[in-house]
């Protein structure tokens, strides 16, 4: 189990992490999400030992992990970190980079490296020098390099940010399936909801250095506690009590509203094609709502809106 207890950290006068308490059972895949500057990357740096907490403790299976004040080389034998800046050797091959920390005495060395390259879709590039790769290719090599060391805990900071959209989903499926199969605990810092919804067991929402929500991913999405939390996944509506016949204030997504003759009259002021459907913006007085609709609507058109 990875355990963070009462963690505080600051770069200066303003606190960066405030009273962080987290527990991750072995094999859990968790996402840390939040706006830029909320403390996601700092949290991963601190867990890995690249920073020293001002107070609190980080433990793994009961062993306290000491921070930067105690080690020249950060990290734990069973923990690896894939930061946003790739730790690769540019003038050596992809194969050599992935195998850098795999012992030459290991009889399965070649098989391990090959498997990791297959997982990230880089096997055909094994003989290429890293300096010739694109940013997304380097990112995949960095992930394979971390996995080749067979960690029990893997920390990843925006691991798919440089990877082409058409490759992301395949890579996510391959990676997260591997984590589950091998019981690897994964803590991923991301701003991308697609990294979160389909693949993580838990979602940890951060704001201004604090954890404001920490639940199963399905619950965090389906039952948001705040507009801020919901807005990390989609456009969000804050509907005052009584506006759509609702008895209390509601936080809901565009797909949870519909056009209904019995609904509240509003006026369309925007229509945006989003692939499978259209995002409609409509207003009444000083309230604007976002609604998903299968067909486009015209600005100025009168509609009636209700909660599904």
N, C-alpha and C positions, 0 to 999 in steps of 0.2 A: 504493500500500500504506500502511495505517495501522500504525504501529509504536510500541509502548511498550517501553522498555528500562530495567530496574532502577528502577522507579518506587517511591519512598517518600514518604509524606505523613502528617502528624499534625496534629490540631487542638489537642492538648495533650501531656501526658506520654505518654499511651498511643498507640501507632501506629495509624493508621486504614487505611493501605495499606502493605503490606510486600512489597517486591521483586516488583512486577508486571511480567511480561514477556509481551507479546501481539503477534501479527502477524496482520493481517486483509488478505487479498488483495482487490483491487477487486471489488465485486459480491458479497462474502460477507455473508450474513445470520447474525449471531451473537447469542446471548442470554447475558446475565450473570444468573445466578440464585443465590439464597441467602437465608438468614433475614434478617429486619429487622435493620439495624445492622451488616451484614457488610461494607459499603463499596461497594455497587453504585452508589448515586447519587453518592457522592463520586468514584468512578472516572469517571463520565460528566462531572461538573463539571470535573474536572481535564483530561480529554481536550479539552474545549471551551475551556479556558483561563479558567474562572471561579475556579479555584484555582491555586496555584503549588506544584508538587512540591518537596519538600525536596531530593530528588536524583533523578537519572534524566532521560530525555529522551522526548519525544513527537514523532514525525516523521510527515509525510504526503508520500509520493512523494519522500522524501529531504530535504524541507524541515523544519527544526525548528520546532515550534509553540511559541511563547513563552506563558507563563502570565500570571496576573493581575498580576504585578509589572511587566510590560512593556507592558500594553495597558489603556487605559480601557474600550474596547469589546472584549469577548472574542470569540473565534471565528476562523474561517478562511473565506475567500471561498467555498470549495467545501464547507463543513461547516455544517450547521444542527442545532439542538438543540430538542427538544420536552420541556421539563421538566414536573414535576407541577403547577407553578404556571403557568397559561396567560398568555402575554404577548399579550393582546388589548386592543383599544380598545373599551370597553363602550358608548360612545355613537355608534358608527358601525355600518354594516351589515356583515353577514357578507361580502358581496362586497368591500367596501372593506378589511376586515381582511385577507382573503386576498391582495388585490392591493397591499397597503401597500408592499412592496419590489419590485414588478414595474414596470419603467419605463413611464412614460406614453408614451414614444417607441417602445415595442415594438409593432409592428403586430399581433402575435399575443396581445397582453395579455388581451383578453377571452376568447379561446379557452383560454389557459393557465389563467386563473382558473376558468372553467367546468369544464374537465376535472378540476381538483383537487377542486372541489366535488362532481362526479359520483363521483369515487373514494371520497370519504368519506360519500357519501349525503346531502349537505347542499345540493344545487342548489335545491331548492324553498324553502329558507330564505334565499336570497341577499339578499333585501331586508329581512330582519329585523334589528333592532338586537341586538347581541351581549348586551346587558344583559338581554334578555328570554329568553335561551336557558337550557336546563338545563345541569348540569355536564357530562353526556355529550356534548351538542351542542357546547358550548364546546371540549371536548377534540378533537372531530372538526375543528372550525374551526382549532384550533391546528396540527393535523397538516397540513391543507390549506395553511395559510399557510407552513409550512416547506417543503413540496413545491413550492409555486409559485415558490420561489427557485432551483429546479433544482439541488439539492445533489448532490455526488458521494458525500458521507458524511452519513448522518443518524443522530443519537443520539436515543433515545426512552426516557424514564423512566416506567415503568408507564403506557404509552399507552392502555390500554383499561380502566383501573381504574374509571372513572366511567360506562362505557358499558353499556347494558342487555344482558343475556345474549343475547337473541334477535337483537341486531344485531352482536354481537362477531364471530361466525364469518364472516359476509358481509364485514364490514369487514377482517378479517384477510386473507381470500382476495384481496380487491381490492387492498389495500396491498402485500402481499408479492409478488403477481404483478407489480405496477407496479415494485417494486424490482428484480426479476429482469429484467424487460423492458428497464429503463433502466440496468442495471449499477450500481445504487446500493449502496454498502456501508452496512449498517445494524447498529448495535450497540444492543440493546434491554435495558434493565434491567427485570426482572420477577420476580414471585413465582408467576405463573400458568403451570402446566405446559402449558396449552392454547395459550399464546403461543409455546411452545417446540417441542413435539414435531412438529407438522405443517408448520412453516414455516421453521425455522432450519437452517442448514448445520452450525453449531458451537454447542456449549454450554459456557460457562465457569462453573464452580461456585466461589463464593467463600465463605470462612468466616473470621471474625475478621480481615478485611483481606487475606487471602491467597488466591491461586488454588490450589485443591486438585485441580482436574480441568479439562482443556481438550482436548476431542476432538470428533469428529463426533457430532452429536446422537444418532444411532442407537446408537452405541457407548456413550455416556454413560448412556443409558437401559437398554440391554440388558445391559451389563456394568459395573454400578456398582462403584466402587472402595471406597466406604464406605457405611455405613448412613445417614449424614447425606445423602450425595448421592442415594441412592435415595429417601429420605423426602421429597425435594422434588418427586417425581413421584407418589407413592402411599404407602399404608400399606406397611410393609416388615417382613419377617421376618429375624431373625438366628438361624439354625438351627445349634446346636452339632454338631460332627462326631459321627456315629453316631446322632443322635436320630431321623432318618427313614431310616436306612440309608445316609446320605451319608458319604463317606469323609473329607471335610474340611468346615470351617465354610462355610455358605452364606448369601449375601444374596439374598433373592428376594421377589417381589411376591405378593400374594394369588392372582392368577390362575395362578401357577406351581405352586400346590399343588392337590391334588384329593382327593376322598374315594375310598378304595380299600380293599376288604376285606383286602388284604394289608398295609395300612399300619400306622402306629403308633396305638394306641388313645389317644383323647383325649376330653375332655368339653366339650360346648358350653356356653359361658357368655354368649353374646350373638349376636343376629341382627339385621341392619340392612338394610332395603330400599334399593337404590341404583339403581333404574331397570331395567336389563336383567337384574340378578341380585341376589344377597344377599351381604353381607359377614358372614361367620361368624367369631366369635372362639371359640377352643377352648384348653383348657389341659391340661397334665399336669405334676404337681409344681409347679415354679416357672416353667415355660415356657408362654407364651401365643403362639399363632399366629393369623394372619389368613388366611382362605381364602375365595375366591369360589365360590359355588354357585348353581345355577339355581333351587333351591327353598329355601324357608325351613326352618329347623330349630328345635327346641325347646330352651330352656335345660335343662341336665341330661342331654340326649340323648348317648349314646355313639356316637362315630364313629371311623373309621380314616383317617388322613391320610398321604399320600405325596407325593413330588415328582413332577411330571409328567415 
